[in-house]
Amino acid sequence: MSNARATTNKNKSQSSSSSASPKKRKTLVSKQQIDSIQIVKPIEPKQEAASNPDQKEQKPHVSNGSNQVLANPNFEEEKRSKKQKVSTVDDSITQLKKKAVKFDPKTAAYWDEGERVPFLFLGRVFDAVSNESGRIAITEIVCNMLRTVIDTTPDDLVAVVYLLANRIAPAHDWLELGIGDASIIKALAEACGAKETHIKKQYKELGDLGLVAKASRSSQPLMRKPQPLTVAKVFDTFRVIAKVDVCIYAFDLLYVNGHQLLQEQLNIRRERLYESFEEEPGFFQLATAITSDDLEEIQTFLDTAVNASCEGLIIKTLTKDATYEPAKRSNNWLKLKKDYMDSTVTR
């Protein structure tokens, strides 16, 4: 009996021992590999800066089990997207004045990526450059501006470069605006509802037709706010204007075939002019002229010239005291314009 119990207890003891120490199963990951796997919690930039401001910002990373650190591929993009963009053109110009190494074109544009570059932006760049005297500062502003255009709207880069060079086409295209002060003054008067005499007075006071346009524009009421100009629209409009055909009207001849005609009377110079050139309608024509000493006939000729969008008349003596004197005016050489007549009547 006692032997049987002993045997039974022995078996139980062996059974308990067996159950307490089961056979080891094979696993896909060894203990050494488990020890090498680690997950590093991403460090929040704000919290790290608050706890230790001198420590550089760290990028979040994870381990792949083979002790190789993998950087978050979206970290740089997310970091850049958090940077604040400027919201006004004034802020944009301030950004452009930074040193190139500290400048980020992503933060300098106040328009969205892919949108046309506002012409106001380019105009303010011109203004900023005109206020700088140092070549290095000017170069940095222009360089940063070009980087901004390339980053946001690369399609506008060609137009921007041409306008920077005060051109609308390469030199070999022979395409220029060819707009003089007189045409601009007349256009400003019509656009702003002002008289040409008023525009000319402002031009004399301010010395810049751009400032005249600004002053005239600010005093003109509008029913609705116009759409902002873009660099592309301004550049395309300039090119359209420069394709307009220009006709040259010749009215005097001072030098021909090696001979000066300054001391010849006007009737002689005019004969040489008519002999030396042939008219080509729409390209080269002789100025329309009459020979008269009748005031009514001259007044009718002036009215015809003004109605044809001409500035007025040039009245000269024909056969006496009719030599050409450069940079000098006299009673033998007068300019008669409608503006002069209007001011005379007003007085």
Helices and strands as residue ranges (DSSP letters): H 2-20, H 31-36, H 45-51, E 61-63, E 69-71, H 75-81, H 89-96, G 100-102, G 105-107, H 119-130, H 135-152, G 154-156, H 157-164, G 171-173, H 181-192, H 196-206, H 209-218, H 231-242, E 248-250, E 255-256, E 259-260, H 266-276, E 284-286, H 295-307, E 312-316, E 333-337, H 338-346
